[in-house]
Amino acid sequence: MKKVIIYIGLLGFLTLQLSGCTTFVGAGATLGVTAFQERGIKGRALDLKTEALILESFISQELLLPATIGVEVYEGRVLLTGASKNNKMTDKAVKLSWAIDGVKDVINEIQTNNSTSITDFSKDSWITAQLRSKLTFDKNVYSINYSIETVNGTVYLIGIAQNNAEHDIVKQHAAQIKFVKRVISHVRIKKK
């Protein structure tokens, strides 16, 4: 528990140092929202730590992965997304992710033999923002339990659904957004 408090305190301190008081209030609000996630504050802190260690590992191995490969950690499950023409680099990203303590699963969704243009990146960012908005304003969805990544029109979901009906609503929202080609879900259904 002390480690979690230290990580949260460090996060708050760094946020304050980087952007001033307004961001600190924003970080406090984010911390408050995080408390309501199914994984809780401790789970979110551990996931943030794992994600940071993975990215640090990528950088220490002199891989330019953070720019091309996205890392999302949810309950110790690592979702790797992005696009790469280099299969060896992708394999290295998976191997490095598995080497981090606390990693329970590595889900490799890195698109190989594919590239992403600035236009694709813009569309993907737009898709993610649209889906986040739809989930936030849907009273039937507990949106804070979902993480979203979009690559080349493919929406990747990870998190916890309250039940199958909620999960179906989330996938349906994603599929109905302009420019979405596919929806791939790694969401788990909450145990009762």
Residue, then its C-alpha position, 0 to 999 in steps of 0.5 A: m500500500k505504501k508503494v501505491i501511495i508513493y506512486i500516486g504522490l509522485l504522479g501528483f508532484l510531477t504533474l504539479q511541477l510540469s503544468g502548474c496548479t490547474t493540472f494538479v486539480g485535473a490530476g486530483a479529479t482523475l484520481g477521484v475517477t480512478a477510485f471508481q474504476e473496477r480495478g481501483i486506485k491500487g490496480r490503476a497505479l500498478d498498471l501505470k507502473t507496469e506501463a512505464l517500466i515497459l516503455e522504459s525497457f523499450i527505450s533502454q533497448e534503443l528501440l523507437l517503439p514508443a513512437t510507433i507502438g502503443v502500450e495499454v495496461y489493464e489489470g496486468r494485461v498488456l495490449l500492444t497496438g500500432a503498426s510496424k513493417n519490422n517483425k523483429m521489432t514487434d517480436k522484441a516488443v512482446k518479449l520485453s513486455w513479458a520480462i516486466d514483473g506483474v505482467k499477466d498477459v501480453i496481447n499483441e495487436i501490432q499490425t505488421n507489414n502496415s504503415t500509418s500516415i498522418t491522415d490515418f493517425s488523425k482519423d484514428s485519434w478522431i475515432t477514439a475521441q468519438l467513441r470515448s464521448k459516446l461511451t461517456f454519455d451513454k447511461n448504460v455504459y460504465s465508461i471509466n472501465y474501458s481503454i480505447e486504442t485505434v490503429n488504421g481504423t481498427v478499434y481495440l478495446i480493453g477493460i471490464a464490462q459490467n455484463n454482456a449487454e454493456h459489452d455489446i453496447v460498447k462494441q456497437h458504438a465503436a462499429q457505428i463510427k465513421f472510418v471504423k473498419r473493425v472492432i477487436s475487444h479484449v474486454r473481460i466481463k465482470k465476475k459477479 
